[in-house]
Amino acid sequence: MRAWVVERPGPIGSGPLREVELPDPEPGPGEVRLRVSTCGVCRTDLHLSEGDLQPRRPRTVPGHEVVGRVDALGPGADRFAVGDRVGVAWLRGTCGRCRWCRAGRENLCPAATFTGWDADGGYAELVVAPEAYAYRLPSELDDVHAAPLLCAGIVGYRALRRAELPPGGRLGIYGFGASAHVVAQVAIAQGATVHVLTRSEEARRLALALGAASAGAADAAPPEPLDAAVLFAPAGELVPVAMRALDSGGTLAVAGIHLSDIPRLEYAGELFREKQLRSVTANTRADGEEFLRLAAALKVRPTVEERPLRSAAEALADLAADRVTGAAVLVADASGGAG
């Protein structure tokens, strides 16, 4: 099969991704193999390619927003049938025995494994995944629009929940890429007032088109105090900015797997009055199931740019340079994904 691997992590301009021919993977016990239809391009793929996220194995195939059809079953796999449409996301496996797993917080499992990091992902024609961690996708979501929901959507939804936005509250979103523009749709549909703060003028226009109450520069103050905020941009210098924008009792959730260093916080102006600063770590399968149902019900639709699989390196470079509005999605061929 044709696939892209992280050959040598480094700046995206140095060409860390390489297109190669690999043997077709075979599903093991409890696993399914998918013929990939679409795969979203996530900023985590960029972090892995550039070395911000240390590779866990050599020449890994990135990609963890995968939509495809089951074309082979491993021994004992019976959750799906050949031909079923399935989604594969970031969380690939957990131990099921530790205190975190037993408490319903499997995202914190110390033995957790991840698609496109611990095992090959979806920048390929075929991918293998444990059936217990795959998703049956709602029929309302076509292949292209479903792909970004499998990480940008699911993890963004967990970040929104971690931010504890009250009903009808005021939400600040810092950065407005793949995950943020999905979260904004969910929050607006549920009655929130959303203020977007981002450096991209094109992203600000998209935010307003999606129903945001305002859209300003990333380091600007929103027009009113915020009840909650989510930081999607991997920029630690925005943490104090967002904390200052919070009203008393507000919460900032930091959604990224990678963040540059956070400057010193001023206690009186940025943390006092029971403000909270929280991180977000991956997601649970329950988050995924809940979000996909909600996305279908609320008619959440990511803004997507379709790219052929053969252009994966270019798509990742465009993401690095902020040349992607919404989410880039790799499709199995130049004609796009099927619904």
Secondary structure, DSSP 4 states (H G I P E B T S, - for coil): -EEEEE-S---GGG--EEEEE-PPP---TTEEEEEEEEEEE-HHHHHHHHTSS--SSTT------EEEEEEEE-TT--SS-TT-EEEE-SEEE--S-SHHHHTT-GGG-TT-EEBTTTB--SSBSEEEEEGGGEEEPPTTS-HHHHGGGGTHHHHHHHHHHHTTPPTT-EEEEES-SHHHHHHHHHHHHTT-EEEEE-S-HHHHHHHHHTT-SEEE-TTSPPSS-EEEEEE-SS-TTHHHHHHHHEEEEEEEEE--S--PPPPPPPIIIIITTT-EEEE-----HHHHHHHHHHHHHHT----EEEEEGGGHHHHHHHHHTT--SSEEEEESSTT----
